Structure formats: C-alpha cells, structure tokens
Amino acid sequence: MGTALSLLVVMTVLLFAVRVAAVALRLTGLGETAARFQALSAISGAGFTTKESESIVNYPVRRQIVSILIIIGNLGLVTVMATLVVSLVQTEGEIDAVLVQVGWLLGVTALLWFLMLNKKADRIMCDLIARILISRTLLGKRSFSRIAQIGDGFSVAEHPVTKAWIDAQGELDAAVIEELGLMVLAVRDTEGELVGSFSSIDDLKPGDKLVLYGSDPGHEALEARGRHRSDAEVLK
C-alpha cells in the first residue's frame, strides 16, 4: 500500500503540473485544446511537431512554461520507475504480494483516470488555477499575445481589433498603428489562418486579430490605447 500511496502522490503532482501548464499556456493566448495537448506532449516527452509547437518555441513565456514542464516530467518518470522497481523487489517473488501491489497500482490509476475525465472537477480545478495565475502573475492581463521575439526589444504579436483603431469612415485607421512604430503583417482569422492583405474594417470578421511587428513598448502602448479609450471594445 505504501508504494501505491507514493505513486498516487507523484502522479497527482504530475497531473496538477499539466493542468497548471495548460492554463498558463491558455492565458498566453493559446487555444484551450492546443494548450492541453502541448502540456501533455511536454510532460510525456512525446515532442509532437505541430504548428502550435512552433508558436511555443518562438514565444519566450510559453517556452519557459514548457521547459519547466519537461523537467518535471522527466523527474516524475524517474520517480515512478524507481518506485515500481522497489515495490517489485520487496515482494520477493511471492505471487500474492505481487497481486496485491498490482491491485493497488490499478486502483490508483483508475482513481487518477476518473479525476482526469471528470469534467466538473477539471473545470473547478482549472478555474481556480486561472484565478491564482491572473492574480499573481502577468498572465491573462494583456489583450495581445506575442508570437515571436525578434532581437532585443522587438517582437511579432497578435492584437484583437478594437474600435479605437477605426476612423470616422469606419475603416481601419493605419495611423493609429503606424505612429507607434508598428507594422501590419497579416490578419489571423477565427479559424487560425493568416490572411496577408486587407483594406478596410469590412474585411475583418468578429474575433479576427492583427499580426503586428514592432517594439515591445509599441505593442504595450497600442494595448493601453485600446484599453483606456471609452469606445475601445473588441470587434463584435
């Protein structure tokens, strides 16, 4: 039973680490499904090569989160394997003792599997983690998300379109963006696809984001302008 309890503690820590990492990745702007998948990939060492993986590698904060998760995963795997080996050695080859250990291990696995598949418990846990991260860190406090860091102090970031960027004619006011030294690269639509060209607000759909290149202070100033204007609402 002691072995089962040890494994329960270790696997619970690993499960909690995956949930924390997934929520943290989501707060950086990554989709919930992609965040969960990448967190599982990192802690298991699977290393899937996908579009989301590239966005993590090119995003400093996401890269730090995944790096920590990889280290935790490797330490957890070593601990689990060592615990299993010790438990089998302690049985001294007795069939009854082996069956008892296997029974406890299956019970622990079933319990953790139930917790992972329980949507209500998962939602409560994730909401609590999100509140803690938002209150204690900068995660989730920015409306824009950096895609890639380019050199020192320059980056490519996605900004949700707000009414603060629209002129009297209802078109995208490029001057608002250009005066902050930012360059429009593309638009990312709600399907996650990049659109290379557009001319007016009519080309944008609810949920679209502008992909901009420029200095980090420029990105932050653009976000502040949209946040402080009374009519700065995300395009709906």
N, C-alpha and C positions, 0 to 999 in steps of 0.2 A: 504493500500500500504506500510505503514511503516513496518508492520510485514513481508511482502514479501521481502522487501529490507534487513531486518535484517537476515532473513533466507538465502537469497542469499549470504550475506557476510559470514555467518557461514559455509554454505555448500561449498562455494568456498574455504574457508580456509581448510576445511576437505579434499576436493578434491586435493588441492595443496599439503597438507601434505602427502597424499597417494602417489602422484607422486614423491615427493622428497624421501620418504622412499623406494619406489620401485627402483628408480635409484640408491640410496645409497646401497641397498642390491645387485643390479646387479653389482656394482663396486667392491663389496667384492668377486665376483666370482660366485654368484648365478645366475641361468638362468633367462632370462627376464620374461618368463611366470610364473615361480615359484616365482620370486620376486614380481610381481604384485599380485599374488594370496595371498601370505603371508602378504603383506601390507594391502590388503582388509580384510583379516581374522583378523588381529591385530586391525585395527581401528573399525571394527564392533563387535569385541568381540566374533567372531564365534569360534575361538580356534580349528581349524581343526588339527587333529593329523595325520601328514604325515611324509614321510622321510625328506622332506625339513624343517619341523618344528624342527626335531631333530637336523639337521645341524645348525639351527639358535640358538637353546638353547645352543649348545656346542661351539658356536663361539662368543667370547666376544663382538666384534664390532657389529655383527648382533643383538645380544641380547639387546644391548643398543639402537639401532635404533628402534627395535620392542617395547621395553619398553616405549620409548618416544611416539611412535605412539598409544599405548594402552591408555596412559594418555590423549593424545589429543582427542582420540575417545570418551572416557568417558565424558570429559568436553564438547565436541561438542554435544553429545547426550542429556546431561542435558540442555544445552542451547537451543537446538531445541525444546525439550519438553516444557520447560518453555515459550518459545516464542509462541508456538501453544496454550497453555493454556491461556495465557494473551490475545491473539488475539480473542479467542472464548468468553472470559469473556467480552471483550469490545464490542462485537456485541449485548450484552444484549438480546440474543434470537431472534433478528429480522432476518427473513428469507433472506431478501435482503442483509443485511450486511454479513450474513454467506456465501451466494453465492458469494459475491464479494471477501471475504477472500479466499474462496476455489479456485476461478478463478485465483487469483494472485499466490496462492501456486502451482497450477497446471502449471501455466506459468513458474514459477521459476524452478520447477522440470524438465519441458520439455527443458528449456534452458541448464541446467546443464547436462542433459542426452545427448543432442546434442553435447556438448563440449567433453563429455567422449567418445562418439562414433566417433567423427571426427578424423580420423587417422592422417591427416595432422597437425591439431592443436596439437594433442597429441605428435606427433613426434617433432615438433618445441619446445614444452614445455620441453620434456624430454631431448632433446639435449642441451638446454640452461641450465637446471638444472645440467646435467652431466658436462658441461664445468665449471660451478661455483664450483661444489664439487671437481673436479680434481684440480682446481687452488687454492682452499682454504683449502683443507684437504689432507690427505694421501690416500684417497680412489681412487682406479684406478691406483695408481702409482707403485704398486707391481704386479709382474707377478704371484706370488704364492698367494694362499688363505689358511688361517688357518681354519681347520675343528673343532679342539677342543684344548682347553688349558689344559695341563696336569701338574698340580702342578704349581710351581713358576718358570717361565722362560723356560718351556718345552711345546711343542705343536706338534700336528699332522697337517701337511699341505700338500696341493696338489701343485706340481710344473709341469708346462708344460715341456716336454722333449726338450732339446736344443742340438745342435751339439757339444757344449762344453763338453758334458758328454760322447761323443763317442770316442773310441780309434782308433788306426790305422787300426785295423782289422774290423772296422765297428760294434763292439759290445759295449754294454753299459759298460762304464768304472766305475766299482763299487768303485774304489779307490778314484775317484773324490768326491764321496758322503761320503764314509767312513772316509776320512781324516778330514772331517768337523764334525764328530761325529753324522752323521745322519744314520738312519736305514730305509731300504726299507721295507714297509709293504705290499704294493699292487700296482696295476695299475688300474686307473679308465679309462675305455674306453669311446668312444664318445657317447655311449648310457647311460652313467651314472652308468654302472655296474662295480663292483670291480672284478678284476682278481688277484687271490692270488699268481700266480707264473709266471715267465718268465725267459729266459736265455740270450737272445741277442736282438739287436735292431730290428731284423726281427720279433720279437714277438709284436712289438709296431706298432700302426697304427697312421696316422695323427690325431692330436687332443687328443691323449692319455696323461694322466698325472700320474706322480709318486706320490704315497701317502707315505710320509716320516715322521718319528718320530725323534725328536731331540731338541736341544736347539734353542731358538729364534735367537740368534746370528748366529747359524749354518745355519738356513734357510735363513737369510738375506745375509750371506756370499755366499751361493750357488747361490742365485739370482744375486748377484753382479758379481760373476764369469761368469755366463752366459751372463750378460748384457755387460760386458766390453770386452769379447773376440770378436775379429772381425768376427769369424765364428760362433758366438752364435746366431743361428736362430732357431726359433721354428720349430720342425719337420713338414715338409710339404710333 
